[in-house]
Amino acid sequence: MIYLDNAATTLVKPKAVGKAVFDVIDRQIYGNPSRGAHQSAINAYEVVFKARQKIQQLFNVPSESLVSFTTNATEALNIAIKGLLKPGDHVIATAFDHNSVLRPIYQLEAAGVAHSFVGLDAKTGELQLNQLASLLQTNTKMIICTHASNVIGDLVDIKRISEFCQRHHLLFVLDASQTAGVVPIDMQASHIDVLCFTGHKSLYGPQGTGGICFLKPLQITPLLSGGSGIDSFNHSQPPFMPERLEAGTLNVPGIAGLSAGVDYCLKQGVSELGSKALKLADQFILAMAGLDKVEVYSHLMQPHTATVGINIAGLDSSEVSDLLSEQGIATRPGAHCAPLIHEALGTKQRGIIRFSFSSFNTAEETKQVIAAVTEITKSMEE
């Protein structure tokens, strides 16, 4: 199988990831972190602590204590949105955003939190960041956005958004689900107040892992309350990080795997891994642009990731994806949980076929995929 659904989850992982997960379960020396003074509890704590340190290094977080683990980016985004916004606040998001941002925002409408969205220029595919000033209200507290579209791969100008947030004293929350591990991210240099990430995409960790990082401690309401292993007589979650956001037993096997994935990214180099995948994606975009019946939604001349969105005239995205699947090529059709970009691009009904490349894909695989799509377009002419 040629796997090109890496924007959903990476299928091929470094071998060290699986080994790390297996070792925690198999070696019988890892207990419950922060739940005892015995050696197995200490061993588990060390696994978690080392993982925090690696994530701190990856994103240049000021302290490892400002890294909290979650089950995925969706949980991290819910923590940020529901924990920082209060009734009467206003938040700005974008047409690029995923339902993991949109649905929590919609849910908060009932609690009196208003929202606005930065629109999309359907012709260029660019977010209209010049709208930020007009969307700003006296009660605006936060701008939240994805770092890159999970549908067409275009990167967001986070420098511009960060500078706007700093000028107007707003919180800047970044969804790095599509960029962590393939685009260098420096929280301090880019002044990102909150960064949410998933572990199972380009950080090559297992599913069920993710996290939320802070530029500085914030007054945040936890999404979950429960055991913390410390401060047990307090009726509320501990006030200090990272325990405030980590109720219950952590996924130590998953975190061990994530730690191995992050270690791989640090050793190989994020830019290098991203460039390898991007080279394949660009080769694919150029080939698709030369086919008459193919509409390419991704933009080669704009900063982008290795995610490419296309359609073939006369076919629904699901039909094309099924035809490719019959040839052993895995892609993702449909709406990709990102409704606003499809509404802007006019693809609400048919969806888009997404091809998302990984550093583990090859040039030969890319050639085979180009040939397969070309053959489908030729069959439309018969």
N, C-alpha and C positions, 0 to 999 in steps of 0.2 A: 504494500500500500504506500502511496505517496500522500503523506499527511500534510495538509495545508489549512489546518484549523487551529493554528497555534495561538491566535488571538482569544480563543475560547479556553484552551489549556494546552500546554506543551506535552506532546506524547513521548518524545525522546528526551530523557534526562541524563545527566552525567551519572556514571555508575556509582559514584560515591554517595549519591542521594539515596538510592535504594538500600545501599549497605548501611548507611547511618540509621535509617528507619528500622531496618531488621535488627541491628545490633542492640538498640534500646529495648526492643521487645524480647530478643532471644537470649541476651547475655545474663538476664536476671540480676542485674546490679543497679537498676534505675528505679527509684521509688517515686514518691510524690514530692515535687519541689516545694520548699518552704513549709512542709508539713511534718517536720521532724528533724532531730539532730543526729540521726543515725546515718551511716555512710551512704546507703542507697538514696536517701532524700538529698544528701549533699551532692551526690553524683548527678542526680536529675537537675538540681539547681544549677550546677556548673554548665550543663548542656544549654539550659535556657539563658544563662548569663552570657556565655560565649556567643550565642546567636544574637543577643541584643548588641553586643559589641561589634559584630560584623555588620549588622544593619546600620548601626551608628556610623561606622566607617563608610558604608556604601552611599548613604544619603547626606553625610556630614551633619548628623544630628548633634547638637551641643553636648548631650550626655546620654549614656545608655539608659539612664532612668527615665528618659523621655520617649522610650520605645515600649509600647504595649502590644502584646500579641492578641490577635483575633482569629476567628475561623476563616475569614476571607475579607476581601475589600468591601463587600456589601455591609458586613457588620461594622467595619471601621467607619464607613461613610455614615451609617445610621448613628453611630456614637457621636461623630462630629456634628452632624446636622441637628439631631435631637438633644444632644448634650450641651450645645452652645447657643442655640436659638431659643428665645423666650417669646411669649405672647406680646404682640406689638412690634416685634422685629420685622425687618424686610431683608430678603436674601436675593442675590442675583446669580443665576446659573446660565447655561448656554444651550444652544440648539444641538451641540455635539454630545450632550451628556446622556449617560446610560440611565436606565430605570433605577439603578441603585442610588442615584442622586435624585432623580425626578420624583419617584414615588414617596420617599420620606418627606420631600418638600410638599408634595400634594397632601400628604397625611397631616402635616402641620397646619394646613389651612384652617382646619376645624379648631385649632388651638389659637388662632389669631396671628399666625405668621404669614406675612404676604411675600409674594415672589414675583420676579420679572426674569425674562430670558433674553440674552443677547442673540439676535437673529443671524441667519445665514444667507449669504449672497448665493442664490441658486446657480448663477452663471459661473462664478469663480470658485465656489465651494468654500469661500473664506468666511470665518466668523466676522461679523461687523462690530469689531471692538470699539469703533468710534461711537457706538450707541451707549457706552458705559456712562458717560456724563449725563445723558438724558434719562437713563434708568435710575440714577442715583437719587435716593430720597433721604430725608432727614433721619429716618429710622433704619436706614440700611446698616446692617451689622457685618455682613459676610458676602464675599464672592467665592463661589465654588465652581470648579470646572474640571473636566478631564484634561489630561496633558496631551492626549491625542485621540482622535476619533477612532472608535472601535469598528467603524463601518468602512471608512475610506482611508484611514491612516494619517490624515493631515495633522500636523502638530499645531498646538495652540501657542501663541506668543505669550508665554507666562511672564516674561520680563515686563512686558507692557502692563499686564494685569497686576503684577506685584507692585509696580511703581504707582499705579492708580490707587491700589489699596493703601499703600503707605501714605500717600498724599491725603487721603480721606479717612485715615485711621480705621480701616476695615480689616477684618480677618480674611486671610487668603487661605482657602482650603483646596488642596490639589488631589485629584484622583489620578494616581500614577499606575493604575492597573495595566495600561497598555504600554507603558514606557519603562517601568522599573526593570532594570537588567539589560535594556537596549539603548537607552538614552541617559547620559550622565545627569544626575540630579544632585544639586548642592543646596540643601535647605537654607543654610546661612547666607550664601552668596545671593541666592534668589529670593531671600526673605519669604519663605513659605511657612506660614504659621502652623499649618496642620497638613501632614502628608499621609494619605491612605494608600495602602498597597495590598496586592494579593501575592501569595507565594507560588501558586501553581502555574503561572504563565512563564514569563521570561526570566524569573528567578530560579526556575527549574525545581522548585520545591514540590511537595505532595499537595494534593487537594486537601482542603480543610485547614489551610494556613494563610495567614495574612497579618497585617498590623497597622497601627496608627502611630505616627511620630509627631512630636511637638517641637516648635522652635524654643518655647519657654513654657513653664507651667501655666495652665489656664484654669479658670473656675469652670469646671465641666461636670455636668450631671451624668453619672454612669448609666449606661443602658441596662446593665444587669447588676443585681446586688446578691451577695451571698458570701460564702467562705473566702477568706483571703489568707488564712494561715497566720495572720498577725492581727493585733488590735481587736481581738475577738469580743470584747465587752462593749465595744462601740456599736450603737444601734445602726450606724450608717457605714458605708464603705470607707476605708481609710482615706484621709484627705491627700495622701502623697502618692506620687507616681513611682512605678508603673502599676502598683497593686490596686489603685483606685478603679482601673478599667479591666482588671483581670479576675473577676469573680469566678470561683470554682477551679477545678483542677485543669491545668494547662495540658495541651496536646503535645506531650514531650516527644513521642516518636516523630510526629509531624514537624515539630520545631527543629529536631535534630536533622531531619531531611532538608528543611528549609535552610538551615545553617550551612549544610554541605553545598546546596545550590548557590547560595550567596558567595560562599568561599570560591566556588568555580568562577562566578562572574568577576570577583575581585582579581583572581589570578589571571584569567584570560583577558580581562579589560572590557568594561561595558561598551566603550566606543568600538572596540574591535568586533565584539559579538554583534552589535547593532549593524555595523558596516557590512559584515558578511551576509546577514539576512537581507539588508537593504539592496545590496548588489543584485541579488536574485530577483527581488521584487521589481527593481527598476528594469531589469532585462524583460520581465514579464509585461510590465506596463508598456514598454516600447513596442513589443510584439503585438499587444492587444490594440494599441493605437493605430496599427497598420491594417487592421481588419475592418472592413466596411460595416459589417453588421453588429459590431461591438461598440458599446458606449462605456467609456472609462470614466469613473467618477473621481478617482484618485488623481493627484496633481504632481507630476514629476518635477515641476519647477518651483514647488513650495516645499519647505521642510516637512518631512513625512517619515513614518515608520514603514515597516515591511508588510503592511496590510493594504490590500488592493481590492477595490470594489468595482465590479463590472456588471453589465447586462448584455444579453444577446437579443436583437430585435426579433419580435414574434414569439418569444419564449418567456415563460414565467421563470423566476430565479430557481424555484424548486425543481422545475423540469430539467434545467441545465445541471443543477447539482446532482440530481438522480442519474443523469446520463454519465456524468463524470465518475460518480460512485461505482457504476457498472464497470468502469475501466480501472478501478482501484485508486481513484483520486478523491481524497476527502476534502470537501469545502463546506462552507456554511451559507445557506440561502436565507431569505426572509428579512426580518426587521432588526435582528441582532439586539433586541431589548433597547433600541435607541430610536423611539418614534419620531422625535422632533426633526432629526436630520432627514428622515424619509419623507416627512410631510413637506419639508423645504425643497427636496430634490424631485418631488413628484413620483416617488416610488412606494407609496403607501400600500398600493394594491399588489404589485408584482414583487416587491422586495428587491434585494441586490444580492448577487453572488459574491461572497467574500473569500479571497485567497490570502491567507496570512502565513508568511514564511518565518522559519526559525534558522538559527545559525547551524542547526543540524541538517537542514535541507541541502541539496546539492545542485550544481549547474545542470547535471544530466537529468535530474528530476524535473527541473524547470523547463528544459527542452521538451520533455515528454508531455508536460501539462500544456505548453503552448501548442504542441501538435494536436493534442486532444481537443482543445477549444477550437482550433482552426478547422478541424474535421467536422465539428458540430455546426460551425457557420457554413461550411460547404454543403452539408446535408440539407440546410435550409434552402439552398438554391436549386435543389433537384426537384 
